[in-house]
């Protein structure tokens, strides 16, 4: 079964920003240890900021991409909106048609 994560924030939850950032860091570190890996991780809105060098778990994302073949797709509109397209440390710049195709290809899409 193939699945994808759709990430639209740079933190998990919306109560405490610092805790939410810690949880997002932990999510990617623990994903490395998980038996099943997603086919795709799709980044939109503030989620695209997780692909920048300053994200504390960017090395985990690099490992997911290079060693496990997880495709990391970043929304080009979001990157342009934040002016960070040239700062990506990991992942591929993608348009909405690519993100939609990845969702359709997946058996399940989980929004984080």
Biopython code that builds the backbone (N, CA, C, O; Angstrom):
import numpy as np
from Bio.PDB.StructureBuilder import StructureBuilder

atoms = [
    (1, "UNK", "N", (0.847, -1.180, 0.000)),
    (1, "UNK", "CA", (0.000, 0.000, 0.000)),
    (1, "UNK", "C", (0.892, 1.243, 0.000)),
    (1, "UNK", "O", (1.787, 1.374, 0.835)),
    (2, "UNK", "N", (0.644, 2.141, -0.932)),
    (2, "UNK", "CA", (1.399, 3.382, -0.969)),
    (2, "UNK", "C", (0.608, 4.473, -0.250)),
    (2, "UNK", "O", (-0.622, 4.505, -0.288)),
    (3, "UNK", "N", (1.346, 5.356, 0.399)),
    (3, "UNK", "CA", (0.677, 6.463, 1.076)),
    (3, "UNK", "C", (1.549, 7.702, 1.004)),
    (3, "UNK", "O", (2.743, 7.633, 0.710)),
    (4, "UNK", "N", (0.923, 8.834, 1.280)),
    (4, "UNK", "CA", (1.603, 10.121, 1.248)),
    (4, "UNK", "C", (1.228, 10.917, 2.482)),
    (4, "UNK", "O", (0.130, 10.781, 3.022)),
    (5, "UNK", "N", (2.148, 11.737, 2.912)),
    (5, "UNK", "CA", (1.863, 12.733, 3.944)),
    (5, "UNK", "C", (1.727, 14.077, 3.257)),
    (5, "UNK", "O", (2.537, 14.424, 2.397)),
    (6, "UNK", "N", (0.709, 14.836, 3.631)),
    (6, "UNK", "CA", (0.515, 16.199, 3.151)),
    (6, "UNK", "C", (0.747, 17.116, 4.340)),
    (6, "UNK", "O", (0.001, 17.079, 5.318)),
    (7, "UNK", "N", (1.779, 17.933, 4.250)),
    (7, "UNK", "CA", (2.178, 18.773, 5.377)),
    (7, "UNK", "C", (1.996, 20.236, 4.988)),
    (7, "UNK", "O", (2.632, 20.731, 4.057)),
    (8, "UNK", "N", (1.116, 20.917, 5.717)),
    (8, "UNK", "CA", (0.803, 22.305, 5.384)),
    (8, "UNK", "C", (1.219, 23.291, 6.475)),
    (8, "UNK", "O", (0.794, 24.446, 6.466)),
    (9, "UNK", "N", (2.042, 22.838, 7.405)),
    (9, "UNK", "CA", (2.511, 23.723, 8.466)),
    (9, "UNK", "C", (3.947, 23.358, 8.814)),
    (9, "UNK", "O", (4.418, 22.269, 8.485)),
    (10, "UNK", "N", (4.630, 24.270, 9.476)),
    (10, "UNK", "CA", (5.985, 23.977, 9.931)),
    (10, "UNK", "C", (5.996, 23.461, 11.369)),
    (10, "UNK", "O", (7.054, 23.312, 11.982)),
    (11, "UNK", "N", (4.803, 23.193, 11.895)),
    (11, "UNK", "CA", (4.679, 22.630, 13.238)),
    (11, "UNK", "C", (3.438, 21.739, 13.303)),
    (11, "UNK", "O", (2.549, 21.826, 12.455)),
    (12, "UNK", "N", (3.396, 20.895, 14.309)),
    (12, "UNK", "CA", (2.223, 20.049, 14.526)),
    (12, "UNK", "C", (1.354, 20.736, 15.577)),
    (12, "UNK", "O", (1.839, 21.110, 16.645)),
    (13, "UNK", "N", (0.087, 20.896, 15.274)),
    (13, "UNK", "CA", (-0.840, 21.550, 16.184)),
    (13, "UNK", "C", (-0.796, 23.057, 16.048)),
    (13, "UNK", "O", (-0.005, 23.598, 15.275)),
    (14, "UNK", "N", (-1.647, 23.732, 16.799)),
    (14, "UNK", "CA", (-1.699, 25.188, 16.694)),
    (14, "UNK", "C", (-1.809, 25.884, 18.048)),
    (14, "UNK", "O", (-2.189, 27.053, 18.118)),
    (15, "UNK", "N", (-1.483, 25.177, 19.112)),
    (15, "UNK", "CA", (-1.581, 25.789, 20.434)),
    (15, "UNK", "C", (-0.277, 26.469, 20.846)),
    (15, "UNK", "O", (-0.251, 27.679, 21.072)),
    (16, "UNK", "N", (0.792, 25.702, 20.942)),
    (16, "UNK", "CA", (2.083, 26.218, 21.393)),
    (16, "UNK", "C", (3.097, 26.065, 20.265)),
    (16, "UNK", "O", (3.486, 24.943, 19.944)),
    (17, "UNK", "N", (3.534, 27.169, 19.653)),
    (17, "UNK", "CA", (4.428, 27.081, 18.500)),
    (17, "UNK", "C", (5.729, 26.324, 18.777)),
    (17, "UNK", "O", (6.164, 25.528, 17.945)),
    (18, "UNK", "N", (6.354, 26.560, 19.929)),
    (18, "UNK", "CA", (7.615, 25.883, 20.233)),
    (18, "UNK", "C", (7.410, 24.372, 20.367)),
    (18, "UNK", "O", (8.191, 23.584, 19.834)),
    (19, "UNK", "N", (6.370, 23.981, 21.070)),
    (19, "UNK", "CA", (6.059, 22.559, 21.199)),
    (19, "UNK", "C", (5.736, 21.962, 19.832)),
    (19, "UNK", "O", (6.181, 20.857, 19.519)),
    (20, "UNK", "N", (4.972, 22.679, 19.023)),
    (20, "UNK", "CA", (4.618, 22.201, 17.692)),
    (20, "UNK", "C", (5.826, 21.964, 16.814)),
    (20, "UNK", "O", (5.847, 21.010, 16.037)),
    (21, "UNK", "N", (6.848, 22.826, 16.925)),
    (21, "UNK", "CA", (8.075, 22.644, 16.156)),
    (21, "UNK", "C", (8.852, 21.429, 16.658)),
    (21, "UNK", "O", (9.427, 20.687, 15.863)),
    (22, "UNK", "N", (8.870, 21.230, 17.959)),
    (22, "UNK", "CA", (9.532, 20.042, 18.529)),
    (22, "UNK", "C", (8.842, 18.761, 18.054)),
    (22, "UNK", "O", (9.498, 17.772, 17.726)),
    (23, "UNK", "N", (7.514, 18.799, 18.023)),
    (23, "UNK", "CA", (6.762, 17.624, 17.580)),
    (23, "UNK", "C", (7.043, 17.318, 16.107)),
    (23, "UNK", "O", (7.169, 16.153, 15.730)),
    (24, "UNK", "N", (7.142, 18.356, 15.274)),
    (24, "UNK", "CA", (7.443, 18.139, 13.861)),
    (24, "UNK", "C", (8.835, 17.542, 13.701)),
    (24, "UNK", "O", (9.030, 16.629, 12.899)),
    (25, "UNK", "N", (9.790, 18.046, 14.449)),
    (25, "UNK", "CA", (11.143, 17.484, 14.438)),
    (25, "UNK", "C", (11.089, 16.000, 14.806)),
    (25, "UNK", "O", (11.644, 15.154, 14.105)),
    (26, "UNK", "N", (10.420, 15.704, 15.902)),
    (26, "UNK", "CA", (10.308, 14.321, 16.379)),
    (26, "UNK", "C", (9.620, 13.428, 15.346)),
    (26, "UNK", "O", (10.008, 12.274, 15.166)),
    (27, "UNK", "N", (8.612, 13.953, 14.677)),
    (27, "UNK", "CA", (7.895, 13.174, 13.666)),
    (27, "UNK", "C", (8.857, 12.650, 12.605)),
    (27, "UNK", "O", (8.825, 11.466, 12.270)),
    (28, "UNK", "N", (9.710, 13.520, 12.076)),
    (28, "UNK", "CA", (10.606, 13.093, 11.006)),
    (28, "UNK", "C", (11.725, 12.179, 11.516)),
    (28, "UNK", "O", (12.147, 11.269, 10.803)),
    (29, "UNK", "N", (12.200, 12.406, 12.718)),
    (29, "UNK", "CA", (13.216, 11.523, 13.291)),
    (29, "UNK", "C", (12.631, 10.127, 13.488)),
    (29, "UNK", "O", (13.275, 9.131, 13.158)),
    (30, "UNK", "N", (11.434, 10.053, 14.016)),
    (30, "UNK", "CA", (10.790, 8.753, 14.253)),
    (30, "UNK", "C", (10.359, 8.087, 12.951)),
    (30, "UNK", "O", (10.296, 6.860, 12.877)),
    (31, "UNK", "N", (10.059, 8.881, 11.924)),
    (31, "UNK", "CA", (9.702, 8.314, 10.625)),
    (31, "UNK", "C", (10.876, 7.519, 10.051)),
    (31, "UNK", "O", (10.669, 6.522, 9.359)),
    (32, "UNK", "N", (12.087, 7.948, 10.330)),
    (32, "UNK", "CA", (13.264, 7.191, 9.886)),
    (32, "UNK", "C", (13.268, 5.781, 10.474)),
    (32, "UNK", "O", (13.726, 4.837, 9.832)),
    (33, "UNK", "N", (12.759, 5.645, 11.693)),
    (33, "UNK", "CA", (12.740, 4.358, 12.380)),
    (33, "UNK", "C", (11.522, 3.508, 12.016)),
    (33, "UNK", "O", (11.503, 2.306, 12.280)),
    (34, "UNK", "N", (10.523, 4.118, 11.422)),
    (34, "UNK", "CA", (9.285, 3.407, 11.109)),
    (34, "UNK", "C", (9.520, 2.343, 10.042)),
    (34, "UNK", "O", (10.321, 2.526, 9.125)),
    (35, "UNK", "N", (8.820, 1.251, 10.179)),
    (35, "UNK", "CA", (8.956, 0.153, 9.218)),
    (35, "UNK", "C", (8.473, 0.566, 7.831)),
    (35, "UNK", "O", (9.120, 0.264, 6.829)),
    (36, "UNK", "N", (7.347, 1.252, 7.775)),
    (36, "UNK", "CA", (6.800, 1.701, 6.495)),
    (36, "UNK", "C", (7.158, 3.161, 6.259)),
    (36, "UNK", "O", (7.097, 3.993, 7.165)),
    (37, "UNK", "N", (7.529, 3.443, 5.033)),
    (37, "UNK", "CA", (7.841, 4.814, 4.645)),
    (37, "UNK", "C", (6.829, 5.253, 3.586)),
    (37, "UNK", "O", (6.350, 4.430, 2.805)),
    (38, "UNK", "N", (6.506, 6.535, 3.559)),
    (38, "UNK", "CA", (5.581, 7.026, 2.530)),
    (38, "UNK", "C", (6.262, 7.037, 1.164)),
    (38, "UNK", "O", (7.489, 7.057, 1.065)),
    (39, "UNK", "N", (5.456, 7.023, 0.133)),
    (39, "UNK", "CA", (5.990, 7.217, -1.216)),
    (39, "UNK", "C", (6.298, 8.694, -1.442)),
    (39, "UNK", "O", (7.262, 9.044, -2.123)),
    (40, "UNK", "N", (5.468, 9.548, -0.862)),
    (40, "UNK", "CA", (5.590, 10.991, -1.033)),
    (40, "UNK", "C", (5.407, 11.697, 0.296)),
    (40, "UNK", "O", (4.669, 11.239, 1.169)),
    (41, "UNK", "N", (6.094, 12.823, 0.431)),
    (41, "UNK", "CA", (5.746, 13.808, 1.446)),
    (41, "UNK", "C", (5.545, 15.104, 0.669)),
    (41, "UNK", "O", (6.453, 15.593, -0.003)),
    (42, "UNK", "N", (4.348, 15.644, 0.775)),
    (42, "UNK", "CA", (3.935, 16.815, 0.002)),
    (42, "UNK", "C", (3.911, 18.027, 0.925)),
    (42, "UNK", "O", (3.264, 18.000, 1.972)),
    (43, "UNK", "N", (4.606, 19.080, 0.543)),
    (43, "UNK", "CA", (4.744, 20.260, 1.386)),
    (43, "UNK", "C", (4.041, 21.448, 0.738)),
    (43, "UNK", "O", (4.288, 21.768, -0.424)),
    (44, "UNK", "N", (3.163, 22.096, 1.499)),
    (44, "UNK", "CA", (2.441, 23.283, 1.028)),
    (44, "UNK", "C", (2.375, 24.290, 2.171)),
    (44, "UNK", "O", (2.745, 23.987, 3.305)),
    (45, "UNK", "N", (1.906, 25.473, 1.859)),
    (45, "UNK", "CA", (1.804, 26.570, 2.821)),
    (45, "UNK", "C", (3.109, 26.683, 3.612)),
    (45, "UNK", "O", (4.184, 26.613, 3.017)),
    (46, "UNK", "N", (3.045, 26.856, 4.936)),
    (46, "UNK", "CA", (4.260, 27.001, 5.759)),
    (46, "UNK", "C", (5.064, 25.706, 5.836)),
    (46, "UNK", "O", (6.214, 25.726, 6.275)),
    (47, "UNK", "N", (4.493, 24.600, 5.425)),
    (47, "UNK", "CA", (5.214, 23.329, 5.424)),
    (47, "UNK", "C", (6.458, 23.350, 4.560)),
    (47, "UNK", "O", (7.411, 22.619, 4.830)),
    (48, "UNK", "N", (6.462, 24.179, 3.521)),
    (48, "UNK", "CA", (7.643, 24.246, 2.648)),
    (48, "UNK", "C", (8.879, 24.716, 3.409)),
    (48, "UNK", "O", (10.002, 24.435, 2.990)),
    (49, "UNK", "N", (8.693, 25.418, 4.508)),
    (49, "UNK", "CA", (9.822, 25.908, 5.298)),
    (49, "UNK", "C", (10.602, 24.774, 5.958)),
    (49, "UNK", "O", (11.737, 24.973, 6.390)),
    (50, "UNK", "N", (10.005, 23.595, 6.037)),
    (50, "UNK", "CA", (10.691, 22.439, 6.607)),
    (50, "UNK", "C", (11.802, 21.923, 5.698)),
    (50, "UNK", "O", (12.632, 21.122, 6.131)),
    (51, "UNK", "N", (11.827, 22.363, 4.469)),
    (51, "UNK", "CA", (12.832, 21.918, 3.502)),
    (51, "UNK", "C", (14.049, 22.843, 3.460)),
    (51, "UNK", "O", (14.940, 22.666, 2.628)),
    (52, "UNK", "N", (14.083, 23.819, 4.350)),
    (52, "UNK", "CA", (15.185, 24.765, 4.403)),
    (52, "UNK", "C", (16.284, 24.257, 5.337)),
    (52, "UNK", "O", (16.018, 23.431, 6.210)),
    (53, "UNK", "N", (17.509, 24.740, 5.162)),
    (53, "UNK", "CA", (18.629, 24.257, 5.971)),
    (53, "UNK", "C", (18.444, 24.443, 7.473)),
    (53, "UNK", "O", (18.978, 23.659, 8.258)),
    (54, "UNK", "N", (17.693, 25.471, 7.889)),
    (54, "UNK", "CA", (17.558, 25.731, 9.324)),
    (54, "UNK", "C", (16.584, 24.801, 10.047)),
    (54, "UNK", "O", (16.535, 24.818, 11.277)),
    (55, "UNK", "N", (15.804, 23.987, 9.319)),
    (55, "UNK", "CA", (14.903, 23.047, 9.992)),
    (55, "UNK", "C", (15.738, 21.994, 10.706)),
    (55, "UNK", "O", (16.632, 21.393, 10.110)),
    (56, "UNK", "N", (15.449, 21.774, 11.969)),
    (56, "UNK", "CA", (16.271, 20.906, 12.808)),
    (56, "UNK", "C", (16.324, 19.453, 12.345)),
    (56, "UNK", "O", (17.255, 18.735, 12.710)),
    (57, "UNK", "N", (15.364, 19.008, 11.563)),
    (57, "UNK", "CA", (15.355, 17.616, 11.101)),
    (57, "UNK", "C", (15.583, 17.512, 9.593)),
    (57, "UNK", "O", (15.184, 16.527, 8.973)),
    (58, "UNK", "N", (16.222, 18.524, 9.001)),
    (58, "UNK", "CA", (16.438, 18.496, 7.553)),
    (58, "UNK", "C", (17.305, 17.293, 7.153)),
    (58, "UNK", "O", (17.139, 16.751, 6.060)),
    (59, "UNK", "N", (18.220, 16.875, 8.021)),
    (59, "UNK", "CA", (19.045, 15.707, 7.704)),
    (59, "UNK", "C", (18.199, 14.437, 7.615)),
    (59, "UNK", "O", (18.473, 13.564, 6.792)),
    (60, "UNK", "N", (17.177, 14.335, 8.457)),
    (60, "UNK", "CA", (16.265, 13.189, 8.381)),
    (60, "UNK", "C", (15.522, 13.198, 7.054)),
    (60, "UNK", "O", (15.313, 12.142, 6.456)),
    (61, "UNK", "N", (15.121, 14.370, 6.587)),
    (61, "UNK", "CA", (14.450, 14.475, 5.292)),
    (61, "UNK", "C", (15.391, 14.057, 4.162)),
    (61, "UNK", "O", (14.971, 13.388, 3.218)),
    (62, "UNK", "N", (16.648, 14.445, 4.257)),
    (62, "UNK", "CA", (17.632, 14.046, 3.243)),
    (62, "UNK", "C", (17.769, 12.528, 3.185)),
    (62, "UNK", "O", (17.846, 11.948, 2.101)),
    (63, "UNK", "N", (17.799, 11.896, 4.335)),
    (63, "UNK", "CA", (17.914, 10.432, 4.396)),
    (63, "UNK", "C", (16.666, 9.780, 3.807)),
    (63, "UNK", "O", (16.770, 8.814, 3.052)),
    (64, "UNK", "N", (15.498, 10.298, 4.145)),
    (64, "UNK", "CA", (14.258, 9.750, 3.589)),
    (64, "UNK", "C", (14.274, 9.829, 2.067)),
    (64, "UNK", "O", (13.839, 8.903, 1.383)),
    (65, "UNK", "N", (14.779, 10.941, 1.545)),
    (65, "UNK", "CA", (14.803, 11.138, 0.100)),
    (65, "UNK", "C", (15.869, 10.264, -0.573)),
    (65, "UNK", "O", (15.580, 9.580, -1.555)),
    (66, "UNK", "N", (17.076, 10.284, -0.058)),
    (66, "UNK", "CA", (18.182, 9.616, -0.752)),
    (66, "UNK", "C", (18.264, 8.120, -0.475)),
    (66, "UNK", "O", (18.542, 7.334, -1.382)),
    (67, "UNK", "N", (18.023, 7.724, 0.770)),
    (67, "UNK", "CA", (18.190, 6.304, 1.118)),
    (67, "UNK", "C", (16.906, 5.489, 0.986)),
    (67, "UNK", "O", (16.955, 4.285, 0.734)),
    (68, "UNK", "N", (15.765, 6.141, 1.155)),
    (68, "UNK", "CA", (14.502, 5.409, 1.110)),
    (68, "UNK", "C", (13.660, 5.751, -0.117)),
    (68, "UNK", "O", (12.608, 5.148, -0.324)),
    (69, "UNK", "N", (14.092, 6.686, -0.916)),
    (69, "UNK", "CA", (13.382, 7.018, -2.144)),
    (69, "UNK", "C", (12.076, 7.745, -1.963)),
    (69, "UNK", "O", (11.239, 7.748, -2.865)),
    (70, "UNK", "N", (11.884, 8.364, -0.811)),
    (70, "UNK", "CA", (10.669, 9.142, -0.581)),
    (70, "UNK", "C", (10.769, 10.423, -1.409)),
    (70, "UNK", "O", (11.763, 11.145, -1.335)),
    (71, "UNK", "N", (9.744, 10.693, -2.187)),
    (71, "UNK", "CA", (9.735, 11.909, -2.996)),
    (71, "UNK", "C", (9.175, 13.059, -2.166)),
    (71, "UNK", "O", (8.048, 13.000, -1.674)),
    (72, "UNK", "N", (9.981, 14.100, -2.022)),
    (72, "UNK", "CA", (9.600, 15.285, -1.268)),
    (72, "UNK", "C", (9.246, 16.376, -2.270)),
    (72, "UNK", "O", (10.119, 16.897, -2.963)),
    (73, "UNK", "N", (7.966, 16.720, -2.344)),
    (73, "UNK", "CA", (7.492, 17.695, -3.328)),
    (73, "UNK", "C", (7.081, 18.985, -2.633)),
    (73, "UNK", "O", (6.243, 18.979, -1.731)),
    (74, "UNK", "N", (7.681, 20.089, -3.065)),
    (74, "UNK", "CA", (7.398, 21.399, -2.475)),
    (74, "UNK", "C", (6.591, 22.253, -3.445)),
    (74, "UNK", "O", (6.951, 22.378, -4.616)),
    (75, "UNK", "N", (5.527, 22.826, -2.970)),
    (75, "UNK", "CA", (4.635, 23.679, -3.764)),
    (75, "UNK", "C", (5.372, 24.939, -4.214)),
    (75, "UNK", "O", (5.809, 25.743, -3.390)),
    (76, "UNK", "N", (5.503, 25.100, -5.525)),
    (76, "UNK", "CA", (6.231, 26.251, -6.074)),
    (76, "UNK", "C", (5.531, 27.571, -5.748)),
    (76, "UNK", "O", (6.203, 28.574, -5.509)),
    (77, "UNK", "N", (4.223, 27.591, -5.732)),
    (77, "UNK", "CA", (3.488, 28.815, -5.397)),
    (77, "UNK", "C", (3.811, 29.246, -3.964)),
    (77, "UNK", "O", (3.983, 30.434, -3.691)),
    (78, "UNK", "N", (3.891, 28.285, -3.065)),
    (78, "UNK", "CA", (4.199, 28.574, -1.661)),
    (78, "UNK", "C", (5.640, 29.061, -1.516)),
    (78, "UNK", "O", (5.907, 30.018, -0.789)),
    (79, "UNK", "N", (6.558, 28.402, -2.205)),
    (79, "UNK", "CA", (7.959, 28.822, -2.167)),
    (79, "UNK", "C", (8.110, 30.252, -2.681)),
    (79, "UNK", "O", (8.837, 31.056, -2.096)),
    (80, "UNK", "N", (7.425, 30.559, -3.767)),
    (80, "UNK", "CA", (7.463, 31.917, -4.317)),
    (80, "UNK", "C", (6.837, 32.925, -3.346)),
    (80, "UNK", "O", (7.352, 34.029, -3.171)),
    (81, "UNK", "N", (5.742, 32.540, -2.730)),
    (81, "UNK", "CA", (5.054, 33.420, -1.792)),
    (81, "UNK", "C", (5.984, 33.840, -0.655)),
    (81, "UNK", "O", (6.016, 35.009, -0.269)),
    (82, "UNK", "N", (6.742, 32.873, -0.121)),
    (82, "UNK", "CA", (7.664, 33.151, 0.983)),
    (82, "UNK", "C", (9.033, 33.625, 0.502)),
    (82, "UNK", "O", (9.876, 34.001, 1.317)),
    (83, "UNK", "N", (9.266, 33.611, -0.819)),
    (83, "UNK", "CA", (10.541, 34.057, -1.361)),
    (83, "UNK", "C", (11.704, 33.165, -0.988)),
    (83, "UNK", "O", (12.813, 33.648, -0.757)),
    (84, "UNK", "N", (11.460, 31.860, -0.926)),
    (84, "UNK", "CA", (12.497, 30.928, -0.450)),
    (84, "UNK", "C", (12.840, 29.839, -1.463)),
    (84, "UNK", "O", (13.499, 28.860, -1.115)),
    (85, "UNK", "N", (12.410, 29.996, -2.694)),
    (85, "UNK", "CA", (12.621, 28.951, -3.702)),
    (85, "UNK", "C", (14.097, 28.603, -3.868)),
    (85, "UNK", "O", (14.432, 27.441, -4.095)),
    (86, "UNK", "N", (14.963, 29.569, -3.762)),
    (86, "UNK", "CA", (16.390, 29.322, -3.970)),
    (86, "UNK", "C", (17.107, 28.845, -2.707)),
    (86, "UNK", "O", (18.325, 28.670, -2.721)),
    (87, "UNK", "N", (16.369, 28.634, -1.617)),
    (87, "UNK", "CA", (16.979, 28.224, -0.346)),
    (87, "UNK", "C", (16.755, 26.758, 0.000)),
    (87, "UNK", "O", (17.227, 26.299, 1.041)),
    (88, "UNK", "N", (16.050, 26.012, -0.844)),
    (88, "UNK", "CA", (15.742, 24.611, -0.524)),
    (88, "UNK", "C", (17.011, 23.807, -0.299)),
    (88, "UNK", "O", (17.961, 23.888, -1.078)),
    (89, "UNK", "N", (17.013, 23.034, 0.768)),
    (89, "UNK", "CA", (18.124, 22.153, 1.090)),
    (89, "UNK", "C", (17.858, 20.751, 0.559)),
    (89, "UNK", "O", (18.787, 19.997, 0.270)),
    (90, "UNK", "N", (16.587, 20.415, 0.436)),
    (90, "UNK", "CA", (16.173, 19.068, 0.058)),
    (90, "UNK", "C", (14.819, 19.164, -0.629)),
    (90, "UNK", "O", (14.105, 20.152, -0.459)),
    (91, "UNK", "N", (14.464, 18.151, -1.399)),
    (91, "UNK", "CA", (13.158, 18.111, -2.049)),
    (91, "UNK", "C", (13.181, 18.687, -3.450)),
    (91, "UNK", "O", (14.183, 19.227, -3.918)),
    (92, "UNK", "N", (12.024, 18.548, -4.106)),
    (92, "UNK", "CA", (11.845, 19.001, -5.479)),
    (92, "UNK", "C", (10.794, 20.097, -5.530)),
    (92, "UNK", "O", (9.769, 20.019, -4.853)),
    (93, "UNK", "N", (11.053, 21.106, -6.328)),
    (93, "UNK", "CA", (10.059, 22.145, -6.567)),
    (93, "UNK", "C", (9.012, 21.570, -7.515)),
    (93, "UNK", "O", (9.346, 21.064, -8.586)),
    (94, "UNK", "N", (7.753, 21.651, -7.118)),
    (94, "UNK", "CA", (6.679, 21.015, -7.885)),
    (94, "UNK", "C", (5.477, 21.930, -7.991)),
    (94, "UNK", "O", (5.210, 22.745, -7.107)),
    (95, "UNK", "N", (4.764, 21.780, -9.087)),
    (95, "UNK", "CA", (3.517, 22.500, -9.269)),
    (95, "UNK", "C", (2.356, 21.707, -8.694)),
    (95, "UNK", "O", (2.498, 20.535, -8.345)),
    (96, "UNK", "N", (1.230, 22.351, -8.601)),
    (96, "UNK", "CA", (0.042, 21.700, -8.065)),
    (96, "UNK", "C", (-0.358, 20.462, -8.866)),
    (96, "UNK", "O", (-0.823, 19.496, -8.260)),
    (97, "UNK", "N", (-0.204, 20.432, -10.196)),
    (97, "UNK", "CA", (-0.537, 19.200, -10.920)),
    (97, "UNK", "C", (0.285, 17.989, -10.447)),
    (97, "UNK", "O", (-0.236, 16.875, -10.386)),
    (98, "UNK", "N", (1.566, 18.203, -10.115)),
    (98, "UNK", "CA", (2.401, 17.109, -9.608)),
    (98, "UNK", "C", (1.940, 16.651, -8.229)),
    (98, "UNK", "O", (1.929, 15.457, -7.931)),
    (99, "UNK", "N", (1.564, 17.608, -7.399)),
    (99, "UNK", "CA", (1.094, 17.275, -6.053)),
    (99, "UNK", "C", (-0.224, 16.514, -6.128)),
    (99, "UNK", "O", (-0.424, 15.540, -5.401)),
    (100, "UNK", "N", (-1.111, 16.949, -6.993)),
    (100, "UNK", "CA", (-2.388, 16.247, -7.180)),
    (100, "UNK", "C", (-2.146, 14.841, -7.717)),
    (100, "UNK", "O", (-2.770, 13.886, -7.255)),
    (101, "UNK", "N", (-1.251, 14.708, -8.683)),
    (101, "UNK", "CA", (-0.945, 13.386, -9.243)),
    (101, "UNK", "C", (-0.395, 12.454, -8.163)),
    (101, "UNK", "O", (-0.743, 11.273, -8.133)),
    (102, "UNK", "N", (0.453, 12.967, -7.285)),
    (102, "UNK", "CA", (1.001, 12.151, -6.194)),
    (102, "UNK", "C", (-0.106, 11.692, -5.251)),
    (102, "UNK", "O", (-0.092, 10.556, -4.777)),
    (103, "UNK", "N", (-1.059, 12.570, -4.981)),
    (103, "UNK", "CA", (-2.192, 12.188, -4.129)),
    (103, "UNK", "C", (-3.027, 11.106, -4.792)),
    (103, "UNK", "O", (-3.422, 10.138, -4.143)),
    (104, "UNK", "N", (-3.295, 11.264, -6.073)),
    (104, "UNK", "CA", (-4.109, 10.287, -6.793)),
    (104, "UNK", "C", (-3.411, 8.938, -6.900)),
    (104, "UNK", "O", (-4.061, 7.892, -6.894)),
    (105, "UNK", "N", (-2.104, 8.966, -6.998)),
    (105, "UNK", "CA", (-1.326, 7.731, -7.106)),
    (105, "UNK", "C", (-1.277, 6.965, -5.777)),
    (105, "UNK", "O", (-1.113, 5.745, -5.760)),
    (106, "UNK", "N", (-1.420, 7.685, -4.685)),
    (106, "UNK", "CA", (-1.321, 7.079, -3.354)),
    (106, "UNK", "C", (-2.643, 6.434, -2.956)),
    (106, "UNK", "O", (-3.721, 6.930, -3.283)),
    (107, "UNK", "N", (-2.531, 5.317, -2.244)),
    (107, "UNK", "CA", (-3.738, 4.662, -1.722)),
    (107, "UNK", "C", (-4.356, 5.469, -0.586)),
    (107, "UNK", "O", (-5.559, 5.401, -0.334)),
    (108, "UNK", "N", (-3.502, 6.235, 0.093)),
    (108, "UNK", "CA", (-3.974, 6.995, 1.260)),
    (108, "UNK", "C", (-3.126, 8.252, 1.372)),
    (108, "UNK", "O", (-1.916, 8.217, 1.146)),
    (109, "UNK", "N", (-3.773, 9.379, 1.728)),
    (109, "UNK", "CA", (-3.079, 10.635, 1.975)),
    (109, "UNK", "C", (-3.408, 11.062, 3.407)),
    (109, "UNK", "O", (-4.574, 11.175, 3.787)),
    (110, "UNK", "N", (-2.359, 11.296, 4.185)),
    (110, "UNK", "CA", (-2.508, 11.669, 5.585)),
    (110, "UNK", "C", (-2.075, 13.132, 5.740)),
    (110, "UNK", "O", (-0.948, 13.493, 5.402)),
    (111, "UNK", "N", (-2.977, 13.960, 6.253)),
    (111, "UNK", "CA", (-2.675, 15.381, 6.443)),
    (111, "UNK", "C", (-2.106, 15.605, 7.836)),
    (111, "UNK", "O", (-2.687, 15.180, 8.835)),
    (112, "UNK", "N", (-0.980, 16.266, 7.887)),
    (112, "UNK", "CA", (-0.337, 16.561, 9.176)),
    (112, "UNK", "C", (-0.337, 18.066, 9.361)),
    (112, "UNK", "O", (0.153, 18.563, 10.375)),
]
sb = StructureBuilder()
sb.init_structure("model")
sb.init_model(0)
sb.init_chain("A")
sb.init_seg("    ")
for serial, (resi, resn, name, xyz) in enumerate(atoms, 1):
    if name == "N":
        sb.init_residue(resn, " ", resi, " ")
    sb.init_atom(name, np.array(xyz, "f"), 0.0, 1.0, " ", f" {name:<3s}", serial, name[0])
structure = sb.get_structure()
